[in-house]
Structure formats: structure tokens, C-alpha cells
């Protein structure tokens, strides 16, 4: 996990989103610092997300300002796997 401490994370989310809260709670619990980009409050954030990913679903994570990673796993019953997310992020670094 220490190898992710130098990575810049921007989490595109909204307060009403349960998947977003789950992701943000987990990031905080493992000590990963991130910037929250609330698509409901920051002008142009939702549009940027959609134009760069082709999706409006949240949460999405912009890693080092370059690569987008989904912050949820809709194919899983619990909708989130920390191990899978870590692997997805490490695959792009």
C-alpha cells in the first residue's frame, strides 16, 4: 500500500452516492490522501468525467491526472473490492 502513497488521486463523486461513500471511507481507512471532486458542486466536473470516460457513473478516480479508474465494481455483489481496485491502479502505474 505504501507504493500508492505518492500517487495523486482525484475521486469524482457526489454526497448522495453510496458507492462513493464506500470508496472514500476505504481510502481514508488505509491512509490514502485524495482530492474529492464533487460533480454536483464543482462546475464542469460532470462534463469532464463524461467527455474523458464516456460515462457519468461515479465514483471514478483520476490517477496522476492522466488515467481514469472506476471506483466501483458493479459485477460484484458488494460492488467494491479493495484488492481489485489496488490491482487496477497498479496496472496503470
N, C-alpha and C positions, 0 to 999 in steps of 0.2 A: 504494500500500500504506500510505502514511503516514496516509491518512484512516481506516484501521481501527485505528490505534494508540490512539485514545480510546475505542474500543468495549469493553464488558465482555463477555468470553466465558467461559461455563462449559461445559466439554466433559464430557458424560456418557459414560462409557466403562468399560472393565474391562481389567485387565492381560492377560488371555488373548486379547483381540480384536485380530486383525491389522489390521483397518480402523482401529481406534482408534489403534494404534501409528503407522500411516502418517500419519494426520491430525495427531497430536501432534508427530511428527517434523517435518512440514512447517511447522506453526505455529511451532515453535522455530527452524527454519532461517530463517524470514523475520522473526523478532523479534516475533511477536505474543504478548503475555502472556495467559495464560488460567488459569482455575481448573479443575483436574481434579476431577470428581465421580465417584468410583468406585462404580458401582451395586452392587458386591459388598461394599463395605466401609462405605458410608455408609447408615445406616438410613433407609429411606423414599425413597431416591433412585430406585430402580427403579420404585416405585409412583408417584412424582411424574411421572416420564417417561411412564409408561403412561397415567396419568389425563389428562395435558395433551396428549399427542400421539396417543394411541390405539395406540401401538406400544411394543414392548420392544426393538426393534432398536437397536443402537449402532454407531457413535457418533452422538450428536445434540448440537447446540450450542444453548445458550440464549443469545440475543443481547440484551444490555442488560436481562436479567431479564424479558423480555417475549415474544420471538418465538423459536420453535424452527426450526432449520435442520438438515436431515440432513447429517451429516458424511461421507457416502459416496455413491457413485453406482453403484448396483447394475446400472444399464443399460449401463455402460461396461465393457469387458474388463479394464481396470486398476483398476476400482472407485473411482477417485478422480481428480478433475480440479481442481487449484488454481484455474484460471481460472473454471470453472463455479461453484465454491464462493464465490469472491470476488464474482462477479456476483449470486449468490443473496443474499448478505449485503447487498450494496449496494442491491439491490431493496427490502429491507425497512427500510433506514435513512432 
